[in-house]
Amino acid sequence: MATALKLSTHDPMTPRICEVRSFRRETVDVFTLEIESGGIDWQPGQFNMVGAIGSREIPISISGDPARTDIWTHTIREVGNCSRALAHLRAGDSVLMRGPFGVGWPEVEAEHSDLLVVSGGVGLVPLMPTLYLASRRPALKTTLIYGSRSPCDVLFSHRLAEWSSYPNMTVRLTVDHPDTDWHHNVGLVTRLIPTSPINPFTTIALICGPEVMMRFTARELLREGISPRSIYVSMERNMKCGMGLCGHCQLRGEFVCLSGPVYPYDRIARLMEIPEL
């Protein structure tokens, strides 16, 4: 089962004005904000509602190291007016925050499980906190398969290069459109699954990326013998309020911002077949 939320006196519904600690550009259209957290507890896979002052808020996954209790790290793609407003913030500016919201990734016990992480594009963002934790657990065998459009779209390349040198971590990168300096794989992430070190009886798989990629990845993992109860996906479609009030994220009886965004695949597989609006 996905990890339950921690009990806290903090009310995630209450908006807070927080200070931006730093801004850095990751790629041409992706940037990272570090924002003061006030020491509020959060779990890998959760998200905050974030908005520049005077702009609408949007749901943004937490991408930082869980060991950093003083900040929330949010890595954001510029795709609309709200994210562009956030891209203009710099250290010392104020930002409006609510959260954290949602159900996070399951805790993976090193003694009993191997960890397989499959991601595409900015889908790597909500998986980063779990990877930080995995990097500090030498007994946990971790494999990351990460796909991007091109080499210049690969996120956190320095961190991935560091992790690839860890004895317990295997990092496999692939792109759709390589350049002459690319020395990794080319093609879909699903092509790397059959040649990855996967024990279907001990592996917990976490998937995040475009929904079509998650559907085909889950099917490939099932063919490898991994139980649907050991596969988790992060659904982040159409979330607007974080409170289950607006209905934008509703999938039949599920409100993704409340019962997700992380779901066991056996619970969400049928609903993933419903087209996005």
C-alpha positions in Angstrom: 0.0 0.0 0.0 1.1 3.6 -0.6 2.4 5.4 2.5 -0.3 7.0 4.7 0.0 10.7 5.4 1.7 11.7 8.7 -0.4 13.4 11.3 0.6 17.0 11.9 -0.8 20.2 13.5 -0.1 22.0 10.2 -3.2 22.6 8.1 -2.3 22.1 4.4 -5.4 24.0 3.3 -4.2 27.3 4.8 -2.3 29.5 2.3 1.2 30.7 3.5 3.5 33.3 2.1 7.0 31.8 1.9 10.3 33.1 0.8 12.2 31.9 -2.3 15.7 30.8 -1.3 17.1 30.2 -4.8 16.4 29.9 -8.5 18.3 27.8 -11.0 17.7 26.9 -14.6 17.8 23.2 -15.3 17.1 23.3 -19.1 15.7 25.8 -21.6 12.2 25.3 -20.3 12.6 23.8 -16.8 13.7 25.6 -13.6 14.0 24.8 -9.9 12.8 27.0 -7.0 14.0 26.3 -3.4 11.4 27.7 -1.0 11.4 27.9 2.8 9.3 25.1 4.2 9.0 26.1 7.8 10.0 22.5 8.8 6.7 21.0 7.7 6.7 17.2 7.2 6.3 15.9 3.7 6.6 12.6 1.9 8.2 11.7 -1.5 5.6 11.8 -4.2 3.5 14.6 -2.6 2.9 18.0 -4.1 2.2 21.6 -3.1 -0.1 24.2 -4.6 2.3 27.0 -5.6 1.6 30.4 -7.0 3.4 33.7 -7.6 1.7 36.6 -5.8 -1.2 37.8 -8.0 -1.2 34.7 -10.1 -3.2 31.5 -10.0 -1.7 28.5 -8.0 -0.7 25.3 -9.7 0.2 21.8 -8.4 3.9 21.2 -8.3 5.6 18.0 -7.1 8.4 18.2 -4.5 11.7 17.2 -6.1 14.3 17.7 -3.3 16.1 15.7 -0.8 14.0 14.6 2.2 17.0 15.2 4.4 16.6 18.9 3.8 13.8 19.9 6.2 14.3 23.6 5.8 13.3 23.9 2.2 10.9 22.6 -0.4 12.5 22.1 -3.8 10.1 22.4 -6.8 11.3 21.7 -10.3 8.8 23.3 -12.8 8.3 23.3 -16.6 7.2 26.6 -18.2 4.0 25.6 -20.0 1.6 28.4 -19.2 1.1 31.8 -17.6 1.3 30.5 -14.0 4.5 28.6 -14.4 6.0 31.6 -16.4 5.2 33.9 -13.5 7.0 31.5 -11.1 10.0 31.5 -13.5 10.5 35.2 -12.9 11.0 34.7 -9.1 14.4 35.1 -7.5 15.9 34.7 -4.1 14.1 36.9 -1.6 10.8 37.0 -3.5 7.6 35.8 -2.0 5.5 32.9 -3.2 2.0 31.6 -2.1 2.0 28.0 -0.9 -0.6 25.4 0.2 0.2 21.8 1.1 1.7 19.3 1.1 -1.1 17.2 -0.5 -1.7 13.7 -1.7 -0.5 10.2 -1.2 3.2 9.5 -1.7 5.3 6.7 -2.9 5.5 3.5 -0.8 8.4 3.0 1.5 10.8 0.4 0.1 12.5 -1.8 2.6 16.0 -2.6 1.6 15.9 -6.0 3.3 13.0 -7.2 1.2 12.8 -5.3 -2.1 14.7 -4.1 -5.1 13.7 -0.8 -6.5 13.0 -0.1 -10.2 12.3 3.5 -11.2 11.1 4.2 -14.7 10.5 7.8 -15.8 10.1 10.0 -18.8 10.7 13.8 -19.1 9.7 15.9 -16.1 8.2 12.7 -14.6 11.6 12.3 -13.0 10.7 15.2 -10.7 8.4 13.5 -8.2 10.7 10.5 -8.1 13.8 12.4 -7.1 13.1 12.3 -3.3 12.8 8.5 -3.4 16.0 8.3 -5.3 17.8 10.5 -2.8 16.6 8.1 -0.1 17.7 5.0 -2.1 21.2 6.5 -2.7 21.8 6.4 1.1 20.7 2.7 1.4 23.6 0.6 0.2 21.6 -2.7 0.7 18.8 -1.5 -1.6 19.5 -2.4 -5.2 18.1 0.4 -7.3 17.7 0.7 -11.1 16.7 4.0 -12.8 15.5 4.0 -16.4 15.0 7.6 -17.6 14.0 8.8 -21.0 14.0 12.3 -22.5 13.4 13.9 -25.8 17.0 14.9 -26.4 20.3 15.1 -24.4 19.7 18.8 -23.6 16.4 17.8 -21.9 17.9 15.4 -19.4 17.2 16.7 -15.9 19.6 16.6 -13.0 22.4 15.2 -15.2 25.1 15.9 -12.6 23.2 14.1 -9.8 22.4 11.1 -12.2 26.1 10.9 -13.1 27.0 10.8 -9.3 24.4 8.1 -8.6 25.6 6.0 -11.5 28.9 5.5 -9.6 27.2 4.1 -6.5 27.6 0.3 -6.2 23.9 -0.1 -5.4 22.5 2.1 -8.2 22.2 1.4 -11.9 21.3 4.5 -14.1 20.2 3.8 -17.7 19.5 6.9 -19.8 17.8 7.0 -23.2 16.7 9.8 -25.6 14.5 10.0 -28.7 16.8 12.4 -30.6 20.5 11.9 -29.8 23.3 14.2 -30.8 26.9 13.3 -31.7 28.0 13.5 -28.1 25.4 11.1 -26.8 26.8 7.7 -25.6 23.8 6.2 -23.9 20.7 4.5 -25.3 18.3 5.7 -28.0 14.6 4.9 -28.0 11.7 4.2 -25.7 12.2 3.4 -22.0 10.3 0.2 -22.5 13.1 -1.2 -24.7 15.4 -1.1 -21.7 13.2 -3.1 -19.3 14.0 -6.6 -20.6 17.7 -6.0 -20.4 17.6 -4.5 -16.9 18.5 -6.4 -13.7 14.9 -7.2 -12.5 13.9 -9.9 -10.1 10.1 -10.0 -10.4 9.7 -11.5 -7.0 11.5 -8.8 -5.1 11.1 -5.7 -7.2 9.0 -2.7 -6.4 8.5 -0.5 -9.5 7.7 3.2 -9.5 6.6 4.9 -12.7 6.0 8.6 -13.6 5.8 10.3 -16.9 3.3 10.8 -19.8 0.3 8.6 -19.3 0.9 6.7 -22.5 4.5 5.9 -21.4 3.2 4.7 -18.0 0.6 2.4 -19.5 3.1 0.7 -21.9 5.8 0.6 -19.1 3.4 -1.1 -16.7 2.4 -3.7 -19.4 6.0 -4.5 -20.0 6.7 -4.9 -16.3 3.7 -7.3 -16.0 5.2 -9.3 -18.9 8.4 -9.5 -16.9 6.5 -11.1 -14.1 6.1 -8.2 -11.6 2.9 -8.3 -9.7 0.5 -5.4 -10.4 0.4 -4.8 -6.6 4.2 -4.1 -6.8 3.8 -1.5 -9.5 3.0 2.2 -8.6 2.2 5.1 -10.9 1.8 8.8 -10.3 -1.3 10.3 -11.9 -1.0 14.1 -12.1 -3.7 15.0 -14.6 -5.9 18.2 -14.3 -5.4 18.9 -10.6 -6.5 22.4 -9.7 -7.4 22.8 -6.0 -5.6 20.0 -4.0 -8.8 19.5 -1.9 -11.2 17.5 -4.1 -13.6 20.4 -4.4 -13.2 21.6 -8.0 -13.6 18.1 -9.7 -11.0 18.7 -12.4 -9.0 15.7 -11.4 -11.9 13.3 -11.0 -11.6 9.9 -12.6 -14.9 8.1 -12.1 -15.0 7.7 -8.3 -11.4 8.9 -7.7 -10.2 12.4 -7.0 -6.5 12.3 -7.9 -5.5 15.1 -5.6 -6.9 13.3 -2.6 -6.5 9.5 -3.2 -3.4 10.0 -5.4 -1.4 11.1 -7.1 0.4 7.8 -6.3 -1.7 4.6 -6.9 -1.0 0.9 -7.0 -1.3 -0.2 -10.6 -3.9 -2.8 -9.8 -6.2 0.0 -8.5 -5.7 2.5 -11.3 -5.1 0.5 -14.4 -8.7 0.6 -15.7 -9.0 4.3 -15.0 -5.8 5.0 -16.9 -7.6 3.9 -20.1 -9.9 7.0 -19.8 -8.6 9.7 -22.2 -7.4 13.0 -20.7 -9.6 16.0 -21.5 
